[in-house]
């Protein structure tokens, strides 16, 4: 994946998390037509832009206050 496409996907994921706090990774994948987004989500977490929380068996994503 080229850098431009990767940054666009990161921006799209961040936008979804900001618009729908608590969104599940599977919903992100569904909305963006991705098979998986683990590496992209982890990148946003490392950058401090989103955080993940366990909700029972589910994982939910939230924007940080940055």
Protein Blocks (a to p, Z undefined) as FASTA:
>chain_A
ZZklmmmmmmmmmmmmmmmghiafklmmmmnopabfklmmmmmmmnopaccddehjbccd
dddfZZ
